[in-house]
Amino acid sequence: MSANPYDVIIIGSGAGGGTLALKLAPSGKSILILERGDYLPREKQNWDATEVFVENRYVSKDIWHDKDEKPFQPGVHYFVGGATKMYGAALFRLRKEDFTAHRTADGVTPDWPVSYDELEPYYTQAEKLYNVHGRRGDDPTDPPASAPYPFPPVSHEPRIQELADNLKRVGYHPSFAPCGILLDEADMPRSRCIRCDTCDGFPCLVHAKADAEVIAVRPALKYPNVTLLTNAHVQKLETNASGKEITKVIVERNGQREEFSGSIVVVSCGAANSARLLLMSASDKHPRGLANGSDLVGRHYMFHNAIALVALSRRENETVFQKTLTVNDFYLGAPDYEFPLGNIQMLGKSKGPMFREDAPKFAPGFLLGEMAKHSVDFWLTTEDLPWPRNRVTLNSKNEIQLHYEFNNLEPLNRLRKKLESMLDHLELHPHLIPNNAYMKKHISIAGVGHQSGTCRFGTDPKTSVLDVNCKAHELDNLYVVDTSFFPSIGAVNPSLTAIANALRVGDHLLQRLR
């Protein structure tokens, strides 16, 4: 065991753990970050679509199992910076309505134990910290904000500007997508971001994406009181005799067992792996797993209903950085539908190899390349509901078994039709095929980029795992600070909410550590 126990041990270095480490770093308290992966290598393959999307160069070798025990490889990435190393840096706030119970096609979402107004100052801090570019006022669902975006919106390239103009012309409200990149369009010679076409889904070779490594972990490590151990896979958390306090963090590092202790232990492994660690840490005092007296650890798993759509235009789409536009006209509902639909946003520009999985095996590579040149790429998201039977459990090998039934799918189908009708309205413009040819791909349970909800927070220990400060109800020094705490998921990317919450919990911990 470490001879000098740490004040705080943070397990995981992504949007939650990395951000929390930076928040606590100026306190002078001793902080240990344990990351199961290593630094993502900087290499030319970072920008190679075949390596990234076909060969899965950076995807973990983990094997999970579905509810029927069928194995699958999840799209998880274990690196310093966590899942943010590969994310698209779309940093949306949840809408204010997402924080209160509302009816959906398949049921009612729960209230959050904190309001949007309570989280709002931390959203503002998060946007500043993660260099979010955007403009308020264009989106009719924009929640109230105490400050403008800290950076101007990433400008539309000509093809996307045409799309925005045409959508406005037929009565929609396209807006600039909030984007976390280190871009200075007013001074491109000195801008770290070069506005390339390998951002969404790629690691950034020039460290210009606002990921948790670049924004949080590296700055935190400049403080002498912060230590990072890589390749440190936490196997178990052990408690004292009363079961009320974590006393040991058991780690496998470079094939050896190591033990660490900390006054406060923060789990931030991602929703599925945080649940896995708590379940693996079962003991006499916690026979169903740590913090699991309510039998809720691992339950209420969500990951969004999402679909990638590719429209093929008659002329080439020469856009390079495409992820600048979003449409939320149907986020809260539609004139012909009483329930919320969701979010439409642009994807990063497609490249030929990305189509290989969906294309016929005989399709030549040059044809896929031509398709990519003509593609206009969309990402549609609607919320899935936090059903308790959608859950993470462990098999006999302590591998994740993900029991998941898709739900609330009608809004996604309707949102897809809304997008199709938008493009039909634009058929007079020559840059879109009049009959709109699409490739469609519904995201499967292996697409875990938006995983949330396995350790929900709340005020009642019978119906939640964590209290409002994300401390486990049943333990005095255990916190969970990633997307596990979400009671519901909304219909926008969860990263900014995880970051904002980490800053909020950080304020609580700073008070506790005094």
C-alpha positions in Angstrom: 0.0 0.0 0.0 1.1 3.6 -0.6 3.1 4.8 2.4 1.5 8.2 2.1 -2.2 8.0 1.5 -3.6 10.4 -1.0 -6.2 13.0 -0.2 -8.1 12.1 -3.4 -7.9 9.1 -5.8 -9.6 9.6 -9.1 -10.2 6.4 -11.2 -10.4 7.4 -14.8 -9.2 10.5 -16.7 -12.1 11.4 -19.1 -14.7 14.2 -19.1 -15.6 13.5 -15.5 -12.3 12.4 -13.8 -9.9 14.6 -15.8 -12.0 17.7 -15.3 -12.4 17.0 -11.6 -8.6 16.5 -11.3 -8.0 20.0 -12.7 -10.7 21.5 -10.5 -9.0 20.1 -7.4 -5.4 20.6 -8.4 -5.0 24.2 -7.1 -6.1 23.1 -3.6 -2.6 21.6 -2.9 -4.2 18.4 -1.8 -2.5 15.2 -3.0 -4.3 13.8 -6.0 -3.7 10.5 -7.7 -5.3 9.8 -11.1 -5.4 6.1 -12.1 -5.9 5.5 -15.8 -6.3 1.9 -17.1 -5.0 3.0 -20.5 -1.9 4.9 -21.7 -1.5 8.1 -23.7 -3.0 7.7 -27.1 0.0 7.5 -29.5 0.6 10.4 -31.8 1.2 8.9 -35.2 0.1 9.4 -38.7 -2.5 6.7 -38.3 -4.5 9.2 -36.1 -5.8 10.7 -39.4 -6.1 7.5 -41.4 -9.8 6.6 -41.9 -9.1 3.0 -42.7 -7.0 2.5 -39.5 -9.5 4.3 -37.3 -12.9 3.1 -38.7 -12.1 -0.2 -40.4 -9.2 -1.6 -38.5 -10.4 -0.1 -35.2 -6.8 0.8 -34.3 -7.8 2.6 -31.1 -10.7 0.6 -29.9 -10.3 -1.5 -26.8 -10.0 -5.3 -27.1 -12.6 -5.6 -24.4 -15.4 -8.2 -25.1 -18.8 -7.5 -23.6 -21.9 -9.7 -23.9 -25.5 -8.9 -24.7 -28.6 -10.1 -22.8 -28.4 -13.4 -24.8 -24.7 -13.8 -23.8 -23.6 -13.2 -27.4 -20.1 -11.5 -27.3 -19.5 -8.2 -29.0 -16.7 -5.6 -29.1 -17.9 -2.3 -27.7 -16.6 1.0 -29.1 -14.7 2.0 -26.0 -11.3 3.7 -25.8 -9.0 3.5 -22.9 -6.6 6.3 -23.0 -5.6 9.4 -21.0 -8.6 11.6 -21.7 -11.0 8.7 -21.9 -13.7 8.7 -24.5 -13.1 12.3 -25.3 -10.0 11.4 -27.3 -12.3 10.2 -30.0 -15.4 12.3 -29.5 -16.8 14.8 -32.0 -16.5 17.6 -29.4 -20.2 18.6 -29.8 -20.7 20.2 -26.4 -24.4 20.9 -26.0 -26.2 21.8 -22.8 -29.2 19.7 -21.9 -32.3 21.7 -22.5 -34.0 23.1 -19.4 -37.0 20.8 -19.9 -34.7 17.8 -19.7 -34.3 18.3 -16.0 -38.0 17.8 -15.2 -40.2 14.8 -15.7 -41.9 14.7 -19.1 -43.9 12.3 -21.1 -42.4 10.5 -24.0 -43.9 8.0 -26.4 -42.9 5.0 -24.2 -43.2 6.5 -20.7 -42.3 9.3 -18.3 -38.8 10.5 -17.6 -37.8 11.2 -14.0 -37.1 14.5 -12.4 -33.5 15.4 -11.7 -32.6 16.2 -8.1 -31.0 19.4 -9.2 -32.5 22.0 -11.5 -31.1 23.4 -14.7 -30.7 26.7 -12.9 -28.4 25.1 -10.3 -26.2 23.5 -13.0 -26.2 26.6 -15.2 -23.2 28.4 -13.7 -21.2 25.2 -14.2 -22.3 24.9 -17.8 -20.9 28.4 -18.3 -17.6 27.4 -16.6 -17.4 24.2 -18.6 -17.9 26.1 -21.9 -15.1 28.4 -21.0 -12.8 25.6 -19.9 -13.4 23.5 -23.0 -13.2 26.3 -25.5 -16.8 25.9 -26.8 -17.6 27.9 -29.9 -21.2 28.9 -30.5 -23.8 31.6 -30.7 -26.9 31.9 -28.5 -30.3 32.9 -29.7 -30.6 31.0 -33.0 -31.9 27.8 -31.4 -35.5 28.1 -30.1 -34.8 25.5 -27.5 -31.7 27.2 -26.1 -31.8 27.2 -22.3 -31.2 30.4 -20.4 -27.5 31.2 -20.1 -25.6 33.6 -17.8 -23.0 34.4 -20.4 -22.5 34.3 -24.1 -20.3 31.5 -25.6 -16.7 32.2 -24.8 -15.7 31.8 -28.5 -17.5 32.7 -31.7 -19.3 30.0 -33.6 -17.3 27.8 -36.0 -18.2 29.3 -39.4 -20.1 27.3 -42.0 -18.3 26.5 -45.1 -20.2 27.5 -48.3 -22.0 24.2 -48.8 -23.3 24.1 -45.2 -24.1 27.8 -45.3 -26.3 27.1 -48.3 -28.0 24.3 -46.3 -28.6 26.7 -43.4 -30.0 29.4 -45.6 -32.4 27.0 -47.4 -33.6 25.6 -44.1 -34.3 29.1 -42.8 -36.1 29.9 -46.1 -38.6 27.1 -45.5 -39.2 28.1 -41.8 -36.7 26.1 -39.8 -34.2 27.4 -37.2 -30.8 26.0 -38.0 -28.1 27.1 -35.5 -24.4 26.8 -35.0 -23.5 23.6 -33.3 -21.5 24.2 -30.1 -18.1 22.8 -30.7 -15.1 22.4 -28.4 -12.0 22.9 -30.5 -8.9 25.1 -30.1 -9.6 27.2 -33.2 -8.9 30.8 -33.9 -10.4 31.6 -37.3 -9.4 35.3 -36.9 -5.7 34.2 -36.8 -5.4 30.9 -38.6 -1.6 31.1 -38.9 -1.4 30.8 -35.1 -4.5 28.7 -34.5 -3.8 25.3 -33.0 -6.7 23.8 -34.9 -6.3 23.7 -38.6 -9.9 22.9 -39.3 -9.3 19.6 -40.9 -11.6 16.7 -41.9 -10.3 14.3 -39.3 -12.0 15.5 -36.1 -15.2 13.7 -35.5 -14.4 10.1 -34.5 -10.6 10.6 -34.9 -8.0 11.4 -32.4 -6.4 14.8 -33.0 -2.8 14.5 -34.1 -2.1 18.2 -33.3 -3.9 18.2 -29.9 -6.4 20.9 -31.1 -9.6 19.1 -30.0 -10.8 20.1 -26.6 -10.5 16.7 -25.1 -10.0 15.9 -21.4 -6.3 15.1 -21.8 -5.5 18.4 -23.5 -7.8 20.6 -21.5 -7.7 19.1 -18.1 -5.2 16.3 -17.4 -2.1 17.9 -18.8 -2.7 21.2 -17.1 -3.5 19.4 -13.8 -0.2 17.5 -14.0 1.7 20.9 -13.9 0.8 21.0 -10.2 3.3 19.1 -8.1 0.5 17.6 -5.9 -1.1 15.7 -8.9 0.2 12.3 -10.0 -1.0 10.2 -13.0 -0.4 6.5 -13.2 -1.2 5.0 -16.6 -1.8 1.3 -17.4 -3.3 1.1 -13.9 -6.4 -1.0 -14.1 -8.4 -0.9 -10.9 -9.7 -4.3 -9.9 -11.5 -3.8 -6.6 -12.3 -1.3 -3.9 -12.0 -2.6 -0.4 -13.7 -1.1 2.7 -13.1 -1.0 6.4 -14.8 -3.4 8.8 -17.9 -1.3 9.0 -18.2 -1.2 5.2 -18.7 2.6 5.3 -15.3 3.8 4.0 -13.1 2.8 1.1 -9.7 1.9 2.5 -7.9 0.2 -0.4 -7.9 0.7 -4.1 -6.5 -2.5 -5.7 -4.7 -2.0 -9.0 -3.2 -4.2 -11.6 -0.3 -2.3 -13.2 2.2 -3.8 -15.6 1.2 -7.3 -14.4 1.7 -6.5 -10.8 -0.8 -5.9 -8.0 -0.5 -2.5 -6.3 -2.6 -1.0 -3.5 -3.4 2.7 -2.8 -5.4 4.5 -0.2 -7.1 7.8 -0.3 -9.3 9.9 2.0 -11.7 10.3 -0.9 -12.1 7.9 -3.8 -13.8 9.0 -7.0 -14.9 6.4 -9.6 -15.0 7.9 -13.2 -14.6 4.9 -15.5 -17.6 5.5 -17.8 -21.1 4.3 -17.0 -20.7 0.6 -17.8 -17.2 0.2 -16.2 -18.0 2.3 -13.1 -20.9 -0.1 -12.5 -18.6 -3.0 -13.2 -16.1 -1.9 -10.6 -18.7 -1.4 -7.9 -20.2 -4.8 -8.6 -16.8 -6.5 -8.6 -16.1 -4.9 -5.2 -18.8 -7.0 -3.4 -18.0 -8.0 0.2 -19.6 -9.3 3.3 -20.9 -5.8 4.1 -21.9 -5.2 0.5 -22.9 -8.6 -0.9 -24.5 -7.2 -4.0 -21.6 -4.8 -4.7 -20.5 -1.5 -3.4 -23.2 1.2 -2.9 -25.8 -1.4 -4.1 -28.1 -1.9 -1.2 -30.9 -0.6 -3.5 -30.0 -3.1 -6.2 -29.7 -0.1 -8.6 -26.0 -0.2 -9.5 -25.8 -1.0 -13.2 -29.5 -0.4 -13.8 -31.2 2.4 -15.9 -28.5 2.1 -18.6 -29.0 4.5 -21.5 -27.0 5.4 -24.6 -29.4 7.3 -26.9 -31.4 6.2 -29.9 -29.3 7.5 -32.7 -28.9 7.1 -36.4 -26.3 8.2 -38.9 -27.8 9.4 -42.2 -26.0 10.2 -45.4 -27.6 12.2 -48.1 -26.0 12.1 -51.5 -25.9 15.3 -53.4 -25.7 15.8 -57.2 -22.6 17.8 -57.1 -19.6 17.2 -54.8 -19.8 18.5 -51.3 -16.4 20.1 -50.8 -16.9 20.9 -47.1 -13.9 20.0 -45.0 -15.1 20.7 -41.4 -18.8 19.8 -41.7 -19.9 19.6 -38.0 -21.1 23.2 -37.7 -24.9 23.0 -38.0 -27.7 21.7 -35.7 -31.5 21.8 -35.9 -33.6 21.5 -32.7 -37.0 22.5 -34.1 -38.4 19.1 -33.1 -36.5 18.7 -29.8 -39.5 19.3 -27.6 -42.2 18.0 -30.1 -43.8 18.7 -33.4 -47.1 20.1 -34.6 -48.2 16.6 -35.6 -46.7 14.7 -32.6 -47.2 15.5 -28.9 -43.9 13.9 -27.6 -40.3 15.1 -27.9 -38.4 14.0 -31.0 -34.8 15.1 -30.6 -31.7 16.7 -32.1 -30.4 16.8 -35.7 -26.8 17.7 -36.2 -24.1 17.4 -38.8 -21.5 14.6 -38.7 -17.9 14.9 -39.6 -17.4 14.6 -43.4 -17.6 10.9 -44.6 -14.6 9.2 -46.2 -14.9 6.2 -48.4 -13.6 3.6 -45.9 -16.3 4.5 -43.5 -18.9 3.0 -45.9 -17.1 -0.3 -46.2 -19.1 -2.1 -43.4 -22.4 -1.2 -44.9 -21.5 -1.6 -48.6 -21.9 -4.8 -50.6 -18.6 -6.7 -50.5 -18.2 -6.3 -54.3 -18.4 -2.5 -54.2 -15.1 -1.2 -55.4 -13.2 1.3 -53.2 -13.3 4.1 -55.8 -17.1 3.9 -55.8 -17.2 4.4 -52.0 -14.8 7.3 -52.4 -17.1 8.9 -55.0 -20.0 8.5 -52.6 -18.1 10.2 -49.8 -17.3 13.1 -52.1 -21.0 13.7 -52.6 -22.1 12.9 -49.0 -23.9 15.3 -46.7 -23.8 13.7 -43.3 -26.3 13.9 -40.5 -26.6 12.5 -36.9 -30.0 12.2 -35.3 -30.5 11.6 -31.6 -33.6 10.9 -29.5 -33.7 9.9 -25.9 -34.0 6.4 -24.7 -35.7 5.8 -21.3 -34.0 4.7 -18.1 -35.7 1.4 -17.8 -34.5 -0.5 -14.7 -34.2 -3.8 -16.7 -31.7 -2.1 -19.0 -28.7 -2.8 -17.0 -25.0 -3.8 -16.6 -24.3 -7.1 -14.8 -21.2 -9.3 -14.7 -20.7 -12.9 -16.0 -18.7 -15.5 -14.3 -15.5 -14.0 -15.7 -16.4 -10.5 -14.4 -17.0 -9.4 -18.0 -19.7 -6.9 -18.7 -23.1 -8.3 -19.7 -25.3 -5.6 -21.1 -29.0 -6.3 -20.9 -30.7 -3.8 -23.2 -34.1 -3.5 -24.9 -34.5 -0.6 -27.3 -37.3 1.7 -26.4 -38.9 5.0 -27.4 -38.1 4.3 -31.0 -41.1 6.0 -32.6 -39.6 9.5 -32.0 -36.4 8.5 -33.9 -38.4 7.2 -36.8 -40.4 10.4 -36.9 -37.3 12.6 -36.6 -35.8 10.7 -39.6 -38.9 11.5 -41.6 -38.7 15.1 -40.6 -35.2 15.3 -41.9 -36.3 13.6 -45.1 -39.1 16.1 -45.5 -36.7 19.0 -45.0 -34.6 17.7 -47.8 -37.6 17.2 -50.0 -38.5 20.9 -49.5 -35.1 21.7 -50.9 -35.4 19.6 -54.1 -35.5 22.8 -56.2 -31.9 23.4 -55.3 -29.5 21.5 -57.5 -27.1 20.5 -54.7 -29.5 17.8 -53.4 -30.7 14.7 -55.2 -34.5 15.3 -55.7 -35.4 11.7 -54.6 -32.9 11.8 -51.7 -30.7 8.6 -51.7 -29.7 7.6 -48.2 -27.6 5.1 -46.4 -29.0 4.4 -43.0 -27.4 2.9 -39.9 -29.0 2.7 -36.5 -26.5 2.7 -33.8 -26.3 -0.7 -32.0 -25.5 -1.4 -28.4 -21.8 -1.6 -29.3 -22.0 2.2 -29.9 -21.4 3.2 -26.3 -20.1 6.7 -26.8 -23.1 8.2 -25.0 -23.5 5.6 -22.2 -25.1 6.9 -19.1 -27.3 6.2 -16.1 -25.9 3.2 -14.2 -25.5 5.0 -10.8 -28.2 7.6 -10.9 -28.2 10.4 -8.3 -31.1 11.4 -6.1 -32.3 12.2 -2.7 -33.8 8.8 -1.7 -31.4 5.9 -1.1 -34.1 3.5 -2.1 -34.4 4.9 -5.6 -30.9 6.2 -6.3 -27.2 5.1 -5.8 -25.7 8.6 -5.3 -26.8 11.6 -3.3 -27.1 15.1 -5.0 -23.3 15.6 -4.6 -22.6 12.2 -6.4 -21.5 10.6 -3.1 -22.6 7.0 -2.7 -25.5 7.0 -0.1 -24.0 4.0 1.6 -20.3 5.0 1.9 -18.7 8.1 3.4 -15.9 8.6 1.0 -17.0 7.2 -2.4 -18.1 9.4 -5.3 -19.0 8.6 -8.9 -18.3 11.4 -11.3 -19.0 10.5 -14.9 -22.2 10.0 -16.9 -23.3 7.3 -14.5 -25.2 9.8 -12.4 -27.7 10.8 -15.1 -31.3 10.0 -14.1 -32.3 10.6 -17.8 -30.3 11.3 -20.9 -32.1 14.0 -23.0 -31.4 14.0 -26.7 -28.1 15.8 -27.0 -24.5 14.7 -26.4 -23.8 14.1 -22.7 -20.2 15.3 -22.5 -20.8 18.9 -21.5 -23.2 17.9 -18.7 -20.6 15.4 -17.4 -18.0 18.2 -17.4 -20.3 20.7 -15.7 -21.2 18.2 -13.1 -17.6 17.4 -12.4 -17.0 21.1 -11.8 -20.0 21.2 -9.5 -18.9 18.2 -7.5 -15.4 19.7 -7.4 -16.8 22.7 -5.5 -18.4 20.3 -3.0 -15.1 18.4 -2.5 -13.1 21.5 -2.1 -15.4 22.4 0.8 -15.0 19.0 2.2 -11.3 18.9 1.9 -10.7 22.1 3.8 
